[in-house]
Amino acid sequence: MPMDMAEILRAREEADCLADAAAVEAALDRMAAAITARMADSNPLIYTVMNGGLILAGRILPRLPFPLEVAYLHATRYGHALQGTLLDWRVRPTQDLRGRSVLVLDDILDEGHTLQAIIEHLKAEGAREVLSAVLVHKLHDRKAYPGMRADFTGLDIADRFLFGCGMDYKDYWRNAPGIYAVKGL
């Protein structure tokens, strides 16, 4: 079914900007400083969760002034189940994780089921430690477990339908320079 491009354009034009490009840049700088302080001497392997983590990775990796390896993975939960950690791996982790420090980059921590399942999988594969970094922590009480947070977070944002900086609206607007909320949602 063809996409209604007028709707896609209207969604961006009418959206509420919750964090402009300057706020995102400042958040990226804070995240990079915290990641550097924690991981600079650990020879980390950085996994980007596709597709949402792509923009974050492209913007934060150049801010990390230490040697690191980069890879990607792509996983979703089977059937978008509300509970459980079974993953549908589109692209599995391919590096040897035994004894490694791993950082998982993703766009948003919403409920966190998929991110938690990815972290558990990487630990089960032998990673010494698995840390997580997200640009956006969505504020609500529906987390996979109470108080769940990424190890590194850029921005805390209201519980709305968000897009921009990796997050999408009907597969569009991942490239928007700030964090936007769909009007009325």
N, C-alpha and C positions, 0 to 999 in steps of 0.2 A: 504494500500500500504506500503510495507516495506521501512524503512528509508535507504538511501544510507549512510552507516557508513563511507565510504571513504570520502564522501563529508563533513560529520560532522567533522571528524578528520582534513581534509584539511582546513576547515574554521578556526579552532583554530590555526593550525600551521602557516597559512599565515596571520593571523589577526595582525592588528596594535595595540600595547599596548598603550592605552591613559592614563592609571593610573595604576601603578604597585601596588603590594600588600602593600608596605610600604606607598604609597600615600593614599591608601584606609584606612589603619589603622590610619594614622594621621587624615584623614577626620572624621572617626568614633569617635576618641578622641575629636575633636573639637565639633562635633554634640552633643556628650554625655555631655560635659561641658555646652553647651548652653541650652540643654534640662533640665539639673539638675538645673541650675540657674533660669530658668523660671518656672519649674513645681514641684520642690522637695516638696513643702508644699501644693500641691493641691489635693492630693489623686487621681492621675489620673488613667483613664482607657485607656490602650494602645490597639488600634485595628491594627492588621496586615492585610494588603490587600494581599490576596493569589492570585497567587503563588509567584509573584515577591517580595513581602515584607518579605517573609520567611527568606531569608539569612540575610537581614538587621536586622530583629528582633533578630535572633539568635546571631548576633554579637554586637548589641548595647545594648540590655537589660541588659546583665551582667555589663555594664559600668555605669548603672544608680543606684547610691547608696541610693535609697530612696524607700519607700513602694509604690507599684503600682499593679494594676490588669491588666492581659493580656487576650485578646480575639482575635478572627480573624473573618474576613468577606471575602466574595468572590463575586465580582460584575463585570459585564461587561456592556457596553452600548448595548442596543438592536440593532442588525443588524450592529454593528460597524458604526452607523450613524455619520456623520460628525458634526452634530449639535444636540442640545437637551440634556436633562439630564435623560431620561428614562433609568433605570437600569434593567438589567437581574440579579436578585439576585440568586446566586448559594448557598450562605450561608448568611442569614440575620444577622444583629446584634441581639444578644439575651439578653444583659444586660439592666438593667434599666438605662437610660441615664439622667433622670431628675436631673438637677442641677450639673451634673458631668463635670469635665475637661476631655477632650478626646484628645488623640494624635493618629493620623493616620500615620502608617508607610508604606511606599511603596518604591519600588526600584528606580523609575524614574519619573520625571515630564517632559513628552514630551509635548503634547498639553494640557493635564490637564483636559479634559472633564470628564473623569470617576472620577478622584480624586475630582473635584469640585462638582460633583453630590453626591458623598459619603458624603462629608462635609456638603452639604445642607441637606441631609437626616438625618444625625446625629443631626444637629441643630434642625430640625423639630421634632425630637423625644425627644427634651427637654434638650439636653446638654447645660450646662452653657457656655462653650467655646469649640471649636474644632480647634485644631492646627494640622499642618501636618509636616512630616519629610520625606525627600527623600534623598537617597544617591546621585543621579545624577539629576542635572538640565540640560536638553538639551538646548543648545543655538540656538534659532531660533525665528522667529516672528510669529509663528502659534499657539500661546497659546490661550486657551479658552477665555481669556480676556487680553488686553494689560498689560504688566508688571507683569503677574502672576508669583508668586514664592511661594514655600513652606515656612513655618515659620522657618524651620531648613533644611539646605542643606549641603551635604558633599562636592560635587565637581560640578563645571560647566564644561560641556564636549561638544565638537563640535557636530554638527548635522550630525551624521553618524548612521549606523545600529550597535547598541551596544549590547554586551553580557558580562556576568560575574557578580558576586556579586548579583545574583537574576534575572538579565535580561537574556533572552534566545535567542539562535539561533535555530529555528525549534524545540523548546522544549528541547534543550540540552545546556550545558555549563553554566547553572545558577551557578554552583559550581566553575567556574573559579575564581581564587583569585584576579584578577585585573579587570579593565574595558578595554574591547577590542572592536575594530571596525572591521567589516567584510571588507576584502580587496576589494577595488573598490566600496564599498557602503557607 
